[in-house]
């Protein structure tokens, strides 16, 4: 159980940066225990709210703060603490009902949007893990029964999901739901005509995704596969009826321009504020297999997608400040090209990336959290990292004691959230990370910092060390100075040359772990491994 309610006093950057950092106290109502979450409840008692979707506008302003969650692990009940949910002992995986109890916590941390991994039924044949991947879709219109609470009488899966969405809206949290890109082997057996086949007449496995098969998006004559398109359209109708605010399209690149253009246009005719986020990157240049369509990121944006993943997942491989400057300015220029009608997420921490805890520990996670706040991106973090999960599971790839699929081992990818088994709730006890998340989210949304982050230059500056990245954001006569230690294992020190600085100059340290000293035309810094520092320099344009 995450203990956000124990963090009673959290630091906050003042809305007026020049007046230095301030603080306030949150008052939290008592949250229920894990056991109470799984007691009987009646979905119809969830209060109704008057909700008007604004997610697309929020996203295009770079104001979405997104948490990716796997409902199967979100507030799972692991009473014997062995990390696996064993239903034979009365333990319960996460479901729509238990998730209701977790939503209230999210708004305390500044999260205003949840990205929910796929909720549709999944395949059990040639599966990965004892529960199966949520991305191995076996129906576009049936809810995954693993997510349906047995405590709620006759409420259907879609009704329970709608109650979850309503609860999110009650706390002003928007909902993005995932749309899988491929079908499970089970689905192929039920409807082989939906799938692409090789010369031997067998369904095609894209890349190394052994539990799914490639959909046939085009007929032999080049026209769209209308049956597949209509199934996607049915899915859209279902999530719209449930009140969902947007879709994240898994591996959006393997469907053609005209497919997405039609589907997005259809959806927008029903809800103009409905968001479409493409899992796509400017670094991707080919399809996962020769038989798949490949639609590059820019064509997806032209087809109607509001945003994409960009290339921030590659930040760990960036070797110089100038390289990172180009990465950020690429997306700034892209937004200008589309007149501000496209945006990107800070894809530093997704379920496809190894936990930054393994690479650089707490301070590296904090660095990525602050980069989400300091760059013109929509903040994005996967469930569990706000308290420092390294996603190393004691049961990983061992023989399973029970399974829902034909897989008899606990398949797990090292350092990544377990999306294949009935697993524990993500998270650890590093609540100092959560405190940084709150500070960063509040900084990002303050009017002064928001204006500077989204309307000013992003420039790299000469550094005293190859491991120290120095950037500035200047707006008018004021500047933000961002100093990053890219060395995850050792301290770095040096002087940052800034004309006009002296011992009497006002410098507001918005985020530092180590001390700094003002020198003539310079700031002398010491940075612990992976430290990110932020300074506000009123009256100084760098």
Phi, psi and omega in degrees: 000123178288141188248054180300327184292349177279343179274085189278332182234119184235132179294149180216136173288132181296148177299331175260098189300324184293343179270013177073182186278143177242190178206160171213169182249130173274144172247117185255132170289149180301134177264151183288159175286167178301322180295320180295329180299329186262006174286164184298140177214161181247118184300325185295346179278354177295124184299140176277145179232155174272108187242135176237116182300130176227017190296320182298315178296318178301314182295316182292341174270005182060036182249005177279133173243105196254135172245124176273127181231146171256108186302336182290337178249346182293110182060043172289155184251101181248087188288327181267002172059034176260010173081339177260138177274112182252102185293337178294342177257012178085005177283156183227135172286168179293149178211182183299325182289309181296330180295332179303325185284341182270344187294322184300326180297325191297320183294336178294332182267003180089002176290129179239003180211137172247136171260111184265123175301164189310139181252359184280162179302147186235160183281154180240357180256136187055038187277164171252124178082170186278347176248338182090150179285136176295346179271358176267077188292135175239359176196141176275343188240353179259137178283144174299115183297341177296338183265356184269123182285133177285353184275357191247045170046237187263006180296128182286169178300316179294325177294319178293321177297319178299324177296322175298314179298316179299321179294320175301314181295327177303325180258020175061038176249124180278160184234122169254132178246146184279144175242105182301152184267336186230169180252153178288167176295324176304317182294321177300317180297326180284324185215075184297337180293345180278353192243148175287144180232154178273186184295339178270003179081014181260148179294152188262131175267115180286136178049230177250026182277076192293345183265000181228164178231154187281128175290150174269106184269341179229146175281173181300330181273005176092354178280160179294147173284100187295328179297315179294316178301315182294329175293320175296321179295320176297320178299314178303315179300320181295313183287328174296318179298327179281352177091014181296149186259346181186169179234138168256118184269110179297131181039060184299340184295341186265019168233148189283164180310309186292331177298307182291322181301316179294314184293318180292318178299318178299314182295318182292336177293338179262327179211099183297339181267004182290128184271141170239115180248125182263129167283096183202156181219149173291348177274347180275126184236000180208164180283160180290348175203158185299332184278349184274148170294150171229116177247112184294163186306319184291326177289327176295320178295320177295330180288345177131351177299141181275335183198173182213181186278341182066213184228017184292342175297343180267007182303324182299338181263359180288129187257346183215158179295323181293325177295318178290323176303316178296321180299314181291315183291336174303314181284329175297314179295324179296317178298321178296320180302323180261021176055040177075011183262014174223151180213179186223158173259155172280088190276034178295326190226085177245175181288350178270354181252147175295147180303129176297345174300326180287330183276316187215009176072199187303314186292330177289321174300316179298322178301315181290324176300316181287328175297323174302326182275333188266345182258158178282069180224167169271126184297145184212132178211145180269147182305132178109332182283341179291347173232017166086035178290134175264358177055040170255117187252134184294336184266001190309122174062021173270163176301141184269144178277336176205153183210150174263356186234189175271009177264128184252016175233156177277081181295127181216143174263125186306129174077005180243151180305139179284109178250012187247345185230170172280096192244167180299166172295132177294150176137167177215201185249022179270073185287350174294332175292317179300321178298319177294323178298317179297313180299315182295317180295321178290323175300314184300326186265355177291141187304318183293311182291322179301315181297319182289320183292324188259355182227014183240171180290154172239110187233140172271150182232159180301136186241150176284352182210145179294341180269353178257117176263131181236128180225159174225151169236113182245140181217108186069236183258002183249158181218151165256135176247126182243123182238124186236132170267106180281350176281114184273000188231353182213156175292153173227140179228159176167173178256131176260117184279122179222113182296132177101351179279137170212183186294340180263356183292138176283121175232127180255108178282106183277330178205110175216151170254319181260168181277161176224163178226139176274129177236173178294119180057032180195159168240126179266122185238151167234132182235131173287165180308130177069009183292142171241128178247146177228128177235143171257128182244089180291135177080007181235124176253118183273000000 
